[in-house]
Each structure stands twice: as C-alpha cells, then as structure tokens.
C-alpha cells in the first residue's frame, strides 16, 4: 500500500466535505457544525496556510483521510505550537498504520518550525489514545472553556 500526504488543493473541497461530515458524526463529537462552517475551514487552509494547514491522505491514489492543523504561538513553550484540529482516516483504512505515518510526515514537514504538537481526543476513542500514547503524547490536566459569538 502506497500512502501519501499532501496539502489541500481547491479540487479537494468535495472530498474533504464528505470526510469531514463523517468526522463530525455523533457520538464522536459534542456538536455538529453547519456545512458553512465546515467548508469555511477548508477555505481557510487554502487561503491562510500560515495559520492552518489541510492535508489529504491517499492510499494507492484513493482518498483515505485528512487532517487540519492550526499553528499558533504558545507562551508556555515560548514558540509555535501545531494543534491537530482534526485527524480522520476512512474506516476501510483504519489499523493500517496511516495515523503513525502521518505523524512521521508531520514531524518532517514542521521540523524546526514548532515547539509543541497538541491535539484533543475523546475519552472513548481508545484506538486513537493508544496511538497517541505510543507516539509519546501525554494528557494535560486542563479543562477548556469556550464562548462562541461574533466578536
């Protein structure tokens, strides 16, 4: 199986949209964003790659998943952190090592540019937790709070 990772291109919009709807399918997430919000995330990765990067995963030329990665300054590490906003692998490709390969790709892609790699994971997503722990991720004892409104 030949696995490749590449940046989003405009022609990926529909492919991304079909996968992001699966990513946000309950019970995996707490809320389901509107189609407009999901597509604006794709557009941001095309228009603002200095802040958000979108990647398509392909296996033997077939779409197999995607990731969205935000870049931001974090004072507690004194540099740029990459936040893996979304990481999705199509069901038929799960367990084939694509997730591990993506992290290898990302490490090379962001080498010398970031000081921290950060992500969220649902407590019931045990396969993902095992992968992340095997890669060296540790849980932080933070509770996040948000407010969604037009500022």
N, C-alpha and C positions, 0 to 999 in steps of 0.2 A: 504494500500500500504506500503510495507516494503522497505525503502530506505537505502542503504548502500554506503559507500565511502571507497575506498581502493587505495593503491599505485599501480602504473602500475607494471605489470609483463610482461616479454618478449612475452607471448602469447597474449597480448592485442594489439600488433602492428597493425594488420589489422583493428580491431575495432576502434582504435584511428584514423587510416588513413581515414576511411570512415567518421568519425565525423569531423575531422579537415578540410577536404575538404568542408564540409557544413559551418563550422565556417568562412572560408575564402571566401565564395561565395559572389560575388558582390551583392548588393551595400554595404554590411556590413563593408567592409574594403577598404583601399586605394590601396592596391596591393595584388596580389595573389602569394604567394611564390611557388617555384618549389616543386615537390614531394620530391626531395632530401632534401631540407631544412626542410620540414615538418617532414619527417621521422628522420632526424638528431636531431630534438627537442625531439622526443620520445626517441631516443637512449641516449641522454644526461640525461634524467630523470632516466633512468635505470642505467647509468654508473656514474653519478655525483650527487647523491641525496643530497649532502651537499650544492649544488648550485641551483638545480632545482628539483622540486617535481612534479610528474604527478599523477593525481588521476582519477580513473574511478568511475562514479556514476552508481549504479544499482537500479532498481525498480523491486522488486519481481524476482531478478536474471537476469533481462534483462538489457543490456546496455542502460543507459538513458542520459549520458553526460560525460563530462570530464573537468578537469581544469589543467592548467600548472601554477606553482607558482615558481618564482625566489626569491632567498634570496641574499641580498647584504647589505653592510654597507652604511648608510646614515649619513653624518656628521651633518645635521641639526636636527637629532633626537638623535645623539650620540649612535647609535646602529644599529642593524639589522632591515631592512625593508623587508617585504614579498611583492612582486609585483605580482599581479594576472595577468599573461600574457594573459591567455585565460580562458574563462569560457563559456562552451557550454552545453545547455540542448536540447535534441531532441525535436522537435516540439510537439509530442504527449504527452510529459510530462511537457510542459511549463504551468505555472499557478498552479502547484500542490504543491508548497512550497519547491521544491528541492533546489532552489537557497538559500533560507533562511536557510535550513537545512545544506547546505554545509558550509555556513559561521559559523554556530554553531560548526560543526565538525572541521573546520579550526582553530577556536579560541581555541578549546581544544587541537588540535594537536600541535599548535605553542605556547601554553601558557608558559610564562616565557622565550621565546626564541626571540621574536621580539618586536620592539618598535613602528612600524608603519605597517599598511596594506594599500597598494596602488593599484590602478587599473586605466584603461582607459575605457572610454565608448563613443561611437558615439553619437553625439548630437541628432540624430533622433531615438535612441533606448530608447524610453520613458518608456517602461516597466522596463528595467534594471535600468534606472535612478531612478524611483520610489522605486524600491527595495533597491538600494544602499543608497538613502537618508533616507529611513525608518530605515536602519541599522546604520545610523549615519555618513555616508560618506559625505564629503563636497568637493566642487570644489576648485582646486588650480588655480591661475591665471598665470600659467606658459605656455609658448609656447615651445614646444620641437623642437629641431633640430637634425638631424642625418646625418651621412655620411656612406655610405655602400661601403667598399672597402677592399681589403686584406691588412692588416697592417703588 
